[in-house]
């Protein structure tokens, strides 16, 4: 079993090395550009360079439009966030004022007798007596 795995691994390595050596040598394929020494090159022709410049310009314009929309969206978000934070602080201030403001006690409540019923009419208001 080990000999079979070793033989298969050796065959795979030999095939890999063989294909790599074929890729490095040989004549250029038809239509492939070569430099003065006959080596394949990736240098672009003037027509290809012009086409690349045109595409890059289109992409740049498109990116600028997307960036402008994103900036407008960011500005709107920031304005809404500031408005929200302002309202939140205002609500917190008003709720603190309500919580900390002392409640006025009716003057006649202290004068109620202890035997008064739990709900009585006093000073023109309905007062709930605890106890």
N, C-alpha and C positions, 0 to 999 in steps of 0.2 A: 504494500500500500504506500509506504514512504517512497519507494523507488518510482512509483507511478506519479506521485505528486512532484517529485524532483524532476522527472523527465518532462512533465507538462510545464513546470515553471521555467526550465531551461529552454524549452521550445518557444515559450512566450517571450522570453528575454531576447532570444536570437531573432525572432520575427520583429520585435520592436527596434532593435539595433539596425536590422537590415532596412526597414522602411525609413528610418531616420537618415541613413546614408544615401538612399535613393533620392530623398527630398533635397539633399544638398548639392547633388551633382546633376549633370545633364544639361542639355540645351534649353534655352528659354522656350516657353510655350508660345504658340502663335498669338500675336496681339499683346504679348507681355513686353513692356518697355525695358530696355537695357541701357546701361551707361557706356562710356567709351571703352571700358575694359570688358564689356560683355556681361556684366553682373546685372541681375534684375534691380530695378530702381522703383522707388515710389514717388519720384518727383513728378509734379503735375505739369501738364502742358499749359500754355497761356490761356487756352479756352477753358480748361478745367479750373484754373485759378480764378478766372472771371466768374464762372458759374458758382464757385465756392464763395466768392465775395458777395455775389447777389443773394445767395441763400443766407449767408451770415447777416446781411443787412436786413432781410425779411425777418429773421429770427430776432434781431436786435429791436426792430420796430414792434414786433409782437410782444417781446419781453417788456419793453417800455410801457406798452398799454396795460399789460397785466400788473406791472409795478404801480402804475398810476391808480388802477382800480383797487389794489391792495392798500395803498396809502390812504385813499378816500375811505375805505372800509375801516382802517385803523383809526383815522381821525374821528369818524362817526362813533366808533366803539369808545374811544377815549372821552368824547363829549358825553355820551350816555353814562359812562362810568362815573364821571365827575358829577353829573346831575344826580345819579343814584346815591353817591356818597354824601352829597349835600343834603338830600332829603332824609337820608338815614341819620345824619347828625342832628338835623332839625327835629326829627321824631324822637330821638334819644333825649334831646334837651327838653322838649315839651313833656315827655313822659316823666323825666326826673322832677320837673316843676310840679306836676300833678301829684307825684308820690310824696314829695317832701313838703308840699304846702299844708299847713295845719288846717284842719277842718274846724269851722266855727261851731261851737256848741250853742244850742238854744239856751237862752238865759233862764227860761222857766223850767228846764229839765232838772236842774239841781234842786228845784223847789218841790219836785214831785214827792208825794209820800211813799214810803216803802210798800204800803199796802195797795198801791195803784195796780190796775191790771196790766199785763204785758204790752198790750197795744192800746194806747190812749190818744185822744186828740189833745194836743197841747200847743199853745201858741199858734194856732191855725194850721198846724202840720200833724201828720201822723208820725208818732215817735214809737219806736220799738224799744221796750225796756228789757235789758238783759237780766237774767236771774231766774 
